Amino acid sequence: MDTGLFRPESVAEALALLARLPDAKLISGGASLVAMINARLADPAALVSLAGIGELKQIAAAPGGGFRIGAMARHRDLAAESRFSGTLAVLQMAAAQIANSTVRNMGTIGGAVAHADPGLDYPPALVAADASIEIAAAGGRRQVPAGEFFVDWFTTALQPGEMVSAVHLPAARPGIGLYHKFARVSGDYATVSVALTLVREGRAISTRAAIGGCGPTPLMVAEANRLLSGDPTAENLRRAGELLQAAADPVDDVRGSAEYRRMLIPRMLARAFDEARLRAGAAR
């Protein structure tokens, strides 16, 4: 099917086009959608390009700390963003490990977030960073915590006629943000990934860990985070890994079996946690 291409200049205009053309698809960087069209996995009646909407390209510091990242911010820009310090470095590290330089030059955070592939690098990093997703609709905008935005396989909290307009990061906390990814080859989708933030407060630490590639959505278990916080022992780390293993729902595919993915979870968690704690201790 021939596809018409529309180039709105504002979010309101893009939303109006979606309302008028319910079978249209938004296109940002096109890294995923163009590949799906070429593989005949998608056949949109029209394409609505977000490339001309200036608001969506900004990475702006928010009042009181944190950042608002426009949906059209490129992976390359997030990977190079030096203002993402402390716990927010988890997002910078995830962006730097996306695919290859060609994809990082064209791909956008909004497109990746809306696509919601469980093997992508952003979802666990955003959950670990306690980010929220800004959704624009004809009736206004709302923010959804990243942990609630990703609903199922390739499914998000977006409703028909809505679009991702930005990602909001909280103020950076002094500490460490890490993203570790295990993949068959450099730049591939994650077989398993671990996004982790760690904040040291005196002798105690506060930890958030999210696992990617092991189920339909990023995996975070509150009890595992509790075990990794305070003054955790080796036994607590082992138990946290077991909890995440038990909660995982991976699949068998070319990147690894479900059993293999479960085996990797505690090993990758321990590696990331030990590195974060060591770096936090060295920074005291």
C-alpha positions as CSV (number, residue, x, y, z in Angstrom):
1,M,0.0,0.0,0.0
2,D,1.3,3.5,-0.8
3,T,1.7,5.6,2.3
4,G,1.2,9.3,2.5
5,L,3.7,11.3,4.6
6,F,2.5,14.2,6.8
7,R,4.9,16.6,8.4
8,P,3.1,18.4,11.3
9,E,4.9,21.3,13.0
10,S,3.4,20.9,16.5
11,V,2.2,18.2,18.8
12,A,-1.3,19.5,18.5
13,E,-1.2,19.1,14.7
14,A,0.3,15.6,15.0
15,L,-2.5,14.6,17.3
16,A,-5.1,16.1,15.0
17,L,-3.7,14.0,12.2
18,L,-3.9,10.8,14.3
19,A,-7.5,11.6,15.1
20,R,-8.3,12.1,11.4
21,L,-6.2,9.1,10.2
22,P,-6.7,6.3,12.8
23,D,-4.7,3.9,10.7
24,A,-1.7,6.2,10.5
25,K,1.6,5.6,12.3
26,L,3.9,8.1,13.9
27,I,7.5,8.0,12.7
28,S,10.3,9.6,14.6
29,G,13.8,8.2,13.8
30,G,12.3,5.3,11.9
31,A,14.9,2.8,13.1
32,S,12.2,0.2,14.0
33,L,9.2,1.2,12.0
34,V,11.0,1.4,8.6
35,A,12.5,-2.1,9.2
36,M,9.1,-3.4,10.0
37,I,7.6,-1.9,6.9
38,N,10.4,-3.3,4.8
39,A,9.8,-6.8,6.3
40,R,6.1,-6.4,5.7
41,L,5.3,-6.6,9.4
42,A,3.6,-3.2,9.2
43,D,1.6,-1.6,6.5
44,P,0.4,1.8,7.8
45,A,-2.1,3.8,5.8
46,A,-0.1,6.9,6.4
47,L,3.0,8.2,8.2
48,V,3.0,11.2,10.5
49,S,6.6,12.4,10.8
50,L,7.6,14.1,14.1
51,A,10.9,15.5,12.6
52,G,9.6,19.0,12.3
53,I,8.4,19.5,15.9
54,G,11.0,21.5,17.6
55,E,9.6,21.0,21.1
56,L,10.3,17.2,20.8
57,K,14.0,17.7,20.2
58,Q,14.9,19.4,23.4
59,I,16.7,18.0,26.5
60,A,15.9,20.6,29.1
61,A,16.8,20.9,32.8
62,A,13.6,20.9,34.9
63,P,12.9,23.4,37.7
64,G,14.0,21.8,41.0
65,G,16.2,19.3,39.2
66,G,15.8,16.5,36.8
67,F,15.3,16.7,33.0
68,R,12.6,16.7,30.4
69,I,13.8,14.8,27.4
70,G,11.8,15.4,24.2
71,A,10.6,12.3,22.3
72,M,12.8,13.2,19.3
73,A,16.0,13.3,21.3
74,R,18.5,11.1,19.5
75,H,20.3,8.2,21.2
76,R,23.6,9.8,20.3
77,D,22.7,13.0,22.2
78,L,21.6,11.1,25.3
79,A,24.8,9.0,25.2
80,A,26.9,12.2,25.1
81,E,24.8,14.1,27.7
82,S,27.3,15.1,30.4
83,R,24.6,16.5,32.7
84,F,23.3,13.0,33.5
85,S,25.3,12.6,36.6
86,G,25.0,10.3,39.7
87,T,22.0,7.9,39.4
88,L,21.0,9.3,36.0
89,A,24.2,8.0,34.4
90,V,22.2,4.7,34.0
91,L,20.4,6.3,31.0
92,Q,23.5,7.6,29.4
93,M,25.1,4.2,29.7
94,A,22.1,2.5,28.1
95,A,22.0,5.0,25.2
96,A,25.7,4.4,24.5
97,Q,25.1,0.7,24.1
98,I,22.2,0.9,21.6
99,A,23.0,-1.0,18.4
100,N,25.6,0.9,16.4
101,S,26.5,4.5,15.5
102,T,24.2,4.5,12.5
103,V,21.2,3.6,14.6
104,R,22.2,5.9,17.5
105,N,22.4,8.8,14.9
106,M,18.9,8.2,13.7
107,G,17.0,6.6,16.5
108,T,15.0,8.5,19.2
109,I,14.1,7.8,22.7
110,G,10.4,8.4,22.1
111,G,10.3,5.9,19.2
112,A,12.1,3.3,21.3
113,V,9.9,3.8,24.3
114,A,6.7,3.6,22.3
115,H,7.9,0.5,20.4
116,A,8.5,-1.3,23.8
117,D,10.6,-4.2,22.6
118,P,11.6,-6.1,25.8
119,G,15.1,-6.4,24.4
120,L,15.7,-2.7,24.1
121,D,18.1,-0.9,26.3
122,Y,16.0,2.1,27.5
123,P,13.1,0.3,29.3
124,P,15.0,-1.2,32.3
125,A,17.2,1.9,32.5
126,L,14.1,4.2,32.8
127,V,12.6,1.9,35.4
128,A,15.8,1.9,37.5
129,A,16.1,5.7,37.2
130,D,12.4,6.1,38.4
131,A,11.6,8.0,35.2
132,S,8.1,8.8,33.9
133,I,6.7,8.9,30.4
134,E,4.8,12.0,29.2
135,I,1.9,11.1,27.0
136,A,0.2,13.7,24.9
137,A,-3.5,13.4,23.9
138,A,-6.1,15.8,22.5
139,G,-7.4,16.4,26.0
140,G,-4.0,17.3,27.5
141,R,-0.9,15.6,28.8
142,R,-0.2,13.2,31.6
143,Q,2.8,11.4,33.1
144,V,3.0,7.7,33.7
145,P,5.7,6.0,35.7
146,A,8.0,4.0,33.5
147,G,7.2,0.9,35.6
148,E,3.5,1.3,34.6
149,F,4.0,2.5,31.1
150,F,5.4,-0.9,29.8
151,V,2.4,-3.2,30.0
152,D,3.1,-6.3,27.9
153,W,5.0,-7.6,24.9
154,F,5.2,-4.5,22.6
155,T,2.3,-3.0,24.5
156,T,2.3,0.3,26.5
157,A,-0.1,2.5,28.3
158,L,-0.6,4.5,25.1
159,Q,-4.3,4.7,24.0
160,P,-5.4,5.2,20.4
161,G,-4.8,8.8,19.3
162,E,-2.0,9.4,21.9
163,M,1.7,9.8,21.5
164,V,4.9,9.8,23.7
165,S,5.9,13.5,23.9
166,A,8.7,13.3,26.4
167,V,10.6,11.3,29.1
168,H,10.9,12.9,32.5
169,L,13.9,12.1,34.8
170,P,13.9,12.9,38.5
171,A,16.7,15.0,40.0
172,A,19.9,13.0,40.0
173,R,20.9,11.6,43.4
174,P,24.5,11.4,44.4
175,G,25.5,7.9,43.7
176,I,26.0,5.4,40.9
177,G,23.9,4.5,37.8
178,L,25.1,1.4,35.8
179,Y,23.8,-0.4,32.8
180,H,25.2,-3.9,32.0
181,K,24.1,-5.7,28.9
182,F,24.8,-9.3,27.7
183,A,24.4,-9.7,24.0
184,R,25.6,-12.2,21.4
185,V,27.6,-9.6,19.6
186,S,28.2,-5.9,20.3
187,G,25.1,-3.8,19.4
188,D,22.6,-6.7,19.4
189,Y,19.4,-6.7,21.4
190,A,20.0,-7.7,25.0
191,T,19.8,-11.4,25.9
192,V,19.7,-10.1,29.5
193,S,20.4,-6.6,30.8
194,V,20.7,-5.1,34.3
195,A,20.0,-1.4,35.1
196,L,21.0,-0.4,38.6
197,T,21.1,2.8,40.6
198,L,22.8,2.9,44.0
199,V,22.8,5.8,46.5
200,R,25.1,5.8,49.6
201,E,23.8,7.6,52.6
202,G,26.4,7.3,55.4
203,R,27.1,3.6,55.7
204,A,23.7,2.6,54.2
205,I,22.8,2.3,50.6
206,S,19.6,2.5,48.6
207,T,19.4,0.4,45.5
208,R,17.0,0.0,42.5
209,A,17.6,-2.8,40.0
210,A,15.7,-3.6,36.9
211,I,16.2,-6.6,34.5
212,G,15.7,-6.4,30.8
213,G,15.2,-9.1,28.2
214,C,13.6,-11.6,30.6
215,G,9.9,-11.0,30.1
216,P,7.4,-8.8,28.4
217,T,8.3,-5.8,30.6
218,P,11.3,-4.6,32.6
219,L,11.5,-6.7,35.8
220,M,11.7,-5.0,39.2
221,V,11.0,-6.7,42.5
222,A,10.5,-4.5,45.5
223,E,11.7,-7.2,48.0
224,A,14.9,-7.6,45.9
225,N,15.6,-3.9,46.1
226,R,15.0,-4.0,49.9
227,L,17.6,-6.9,50.2
228,L,20.1,-4.8,48.1
229,S,19.6,-1.7,50.3
230,G,20.7,-0.8,53.9
231,D,23.8,-2.8,54.6
232,P,23.4,-5.9,52.4
233,T,25.2,-9.1,52.9
234,A,26.3,-11.7,50.4
235,E,23.3,-13.8,51.4
236,N,21.0,-10.8,50.7
237,L,22.5,-10.5,47.2
238,R,22.0,-14.2,46.6
239,R,18.4,-14.0,47.7
240,A,17.7,-10.9,45.6
241,G,19.0,-12.8,42.5
242,E,16.8,-15.7,43.3
243,L,13.7,-13.5,43.6
244,L,14.4,-11.9,40.2
245,Q,15.0,-15.3,38.7
246,A,11.6,-16.6,40.0
247,A,9.8,-13.5,38.8
248,A,11.3,-13.7,35.3
249,D,9.2,-14.8,32.3
250,P,11.7,-15.1,29.5
251,V,11.2,-16.9,26.1
252,D,13.4,-19.1,24.0
253,D,14.7,-17.3,20.9
254,V,17.9,-17.0,18.8
255,R,19.6,-15.0,21.6
256,G,19.2,-17.6,24.2
257,S,16.8,-20.1,25.9
258,A,14.6,-19.1,28.8
259,E,16.7,-21.3,31.1
260,Y,19.9,-19.6,29.9
261,R,18.4,-16.2,30.6
262,R,17.3,-17.1,34.1
263,M,20.8,-18.5,34.8
264,L,22.3,-15.1,33.8
265,I,20.1,-12.9,36.0
266,P,21.8,-13.5,39.4
267,R,25.3,-13.5,37.8
268,M,24.7,-10.2,36.1
269,L,23.0,-8.7,39.1
270,A,25.9,-9.6,41.3
271,R,28.5,-8.1,38.8
272,A,26.6,-4.8,38.5
273,F,25.9,-4.5,42.2
274,D,29.5,-5.2,43.2
275,E,30.8,-2.7,40.7
276,A,28.3,0.0,41.9
277,R,29.1,-0.6,45.5
278,L,32.8,-0.5,44.9
279,R,32.5,2.8,42.9
280,A,30.2,4.3,45.5
281,G,32.7,3.4,48.2
282,A,35.6,4.8,46.3
283,A,33.8,8.1,45.9
284,R,33.3,8.6,49.6
